[in-house]
Amino acid sequence: MADPPGVERFGRAVWRDGVLAAAGERVLAAEVPVALVHDASTTAVMMATPADLHDFGVGFSLTEGVIEDPGQIRALEVVETPLGIEVRMWLEPGAGATLGDRRRRLAGPTGCGLCGIDSLEEAAHPPRLVTADLSLSPAQIQAALQALAGEQALNALTRAVHAAGFWTPDAGLAAAREDVGRHNALDKLAGALALAGTQAPGAVVLTSRISVEMVQKTAAIGAPILIAVSAPTALAVRTAQAAGITLVGVARDDGFEVFTRPERVAP
């Protein structure tokens, strides 16, 4: 069976207890520079997994405020070059008005969320207020975590990528995306949801820690609940409170911690 997109095979030697135990191949996550290009001008360059890049382009444009609706992208193509991959997007006239003020030309590390911005005000911009509402039981939160774990095909092969999923009580895991960068995985998820026209309120589920950018992107998606396996930062908690998001962290098989809007979690 052929490997899925986004992985490569490399030879390696395995040592155990000071002894050469085996040799062979290991599947590794691919990591390439991906340029997000709007109207022939580069907005950002991110190190990313080269899979689901159409979703990545749409989701990045939405969560970064370049567009408000995927219909504002009139054309999109993914182009491989000798130096990396370009996701080229052409916007409808009048769309992307913020790009003149926020043109990010720096190459960021894997999944960098704030690389290239040029003001403190831009880094601390207020999140979008989430108006959708949803309540989940502890059992449903555990079900969302388990569902995402079952859809991490790349991580099962590589043990080196993050995942972001969208879970609803009615449909279960509606979508999931993976990437070496946690921000990239969430952007890919945002793009997939937007292109599918997903409207039902649901929970974003993450395999990573909760930083402020992850809360901001969740607010852009419009999800009222954010669940992650790791703890949030202090600024992430304050941002979630301001956005009206229920923040569930340190979510494991035996429980979780609720940091904001606890009334949405009830037996």
KABEL-V751864 format. One line per field, one symbol per residue. ss: DSSP state (~ for helix, > for strand, _ for the rest). psi: psi as a letter, one per 20 degrees, with the letter a starting at -180 (. if undefined). A space follows every 10 residues. Layout:
ss = ???
psi = ???
This chain:
ss = ______>>>> >>>>>>__>> >>>>>>>>>_ _>>>>>>>__ >>>>>>>>__ __~~~~~~~~ ~~~______~ ~~>>>>>>>> >__>>>>>>> >_____~~~~ ______>___ _________~ ~~~_______ _____>_~~~ ~~~~~~~~~_ __~~~~~~__ _>>>>>>>__ _>>>>>>>>_ _~~~~~~~~~ ~~~~~~____ __>>>>___> _~~~~~~~~~ ~___>>>>__ _>_~~~~~~~ ~~~__>>>>> >>__>>>>__ _~~~>__
psi = pqqrqjqqpq qqppppljpo hrqbqqpqpq oqpopopplj ppgqoqprpm qlhghggggg hghjjhriph iioiqpqopp rhibppoppp qqpiqkhihh hmoojqpqro kphjpiqkqh hhhkqqrppp iqqqpqrhhh ghhgghghhi jmgghhhhkj qrqpropqhg icohqqqqqh phhgghgggg gggghikphq papppqjrro rhhhgghhhh hjpipppqir qrrghhghhg ghikppoorl oahjarpphq liiioq.
